[in-house]
Structures are given as structure tokens and as C-alpha cells.
Amino acid sequence: MNKPPQPPQSFVKRNLVSIVMVPTIIAFHYGWNVMQNNRALVQEHEQIDLPVVTFAKFVWRKVTGSEDPSKANTKSS
């Protein structure tokens, strides 16, 4: 009662998550950039970096112990 050998899985079947997720992530980043550069939606002074960039800056400040540059110019009373 041996099972017949299974044919190898196709490339698409093995990598379906990557095939779907990589273009989705690229599309989200492109959409974020388009929205941030649309002056009808976001004014220039309200623009922020991509969430990934914002998070990376946050982590880098925590790791290096450096101060947030936007708060460095404020004077304490």
C-alpha cells in the first residue's frame, strides 16, 4: 500500500505568499507617497515620512540614545 510519488510543487504554489505580498507592500508604499505629495490631501507642513521610515528613525534613536531632532530646537523654561 505505497502511495504514488507526489509531483514537485510548482513555483507559484511554493511562493504564493511572496508573489502576493511583495507587490502589495510596494503598492501601499507607492500609494502613501502619492497621497503625501497630493496638496489637496496633505499640505507641505503636514507631510510625514513613510511609516517604515518613521519607525526606523524611532528605533535608531532608542538604540543610539540620541535626541529627537524635532525636539532638539525647543527651549525648556
N, C-alpha and C positions, 0 to 999 in steps of 0.2 A: 504494500500500500504506500508506495512512494509518490510524492507529489511531483508533477512535472515541473521542470525548472522555470522560474519566472523570467520573462524577458527584462532586460535592464530598463529602468525608468527613463523617460525622455528628459531632455534638458529642461524643458518648460515645467514638467511635473516636479522635478527636484528643486527648482529655483523659483517657484511661483511667487513666494513672498517677496523676494528681492525684485523680481520683474514688476510687481505691482507697487511696492513701497518706494523704490528709488525714484521713479518718475513722479510719484505723489509728493514726496518731500521736495523735489525740485520745483514742482508746480506751486506748492504752498509758499516756498521762498520767493519765487517769481511774483506770485500774486501779492505777497506782502510788500515787495519792492514797488510794484506798480501802484498799489494803494498809497504808500507813503509818499510817492512822488506826484500824486494827483492833488493839486492845490484846492480843488473843490471839496476834497475829503479831509485833508490834513494840511494845516498851514505849516510854513517852514519852521517856525519856532516850536511847533508841537511834534516834529519828526523825532522818531526814536529808531535805534538800530534794530536789526533782526533780533528776535528773541534769543536765538542761539548766541549771537554776539554779546548781547546784554548779559546772559548767564555766564559766558566765558570770562567777561570782564569782572563780574562779581566773584567768581571762583578765583581768578588771578589775584584780585585784591585781598581775598581771605588768605590765600596761600602765602603771598609775599608780605602781608601785613601793611600794605600801602593804603593811603587815604583815598577816598573817592574824590577825583579831580573836580567834580561839580561843587563839592562842599569845601574844597580847599580855599576858595577865594572869599568865603564868608567870614566876617569878623565876629568873634564872640564878644558879648557885652560884659 
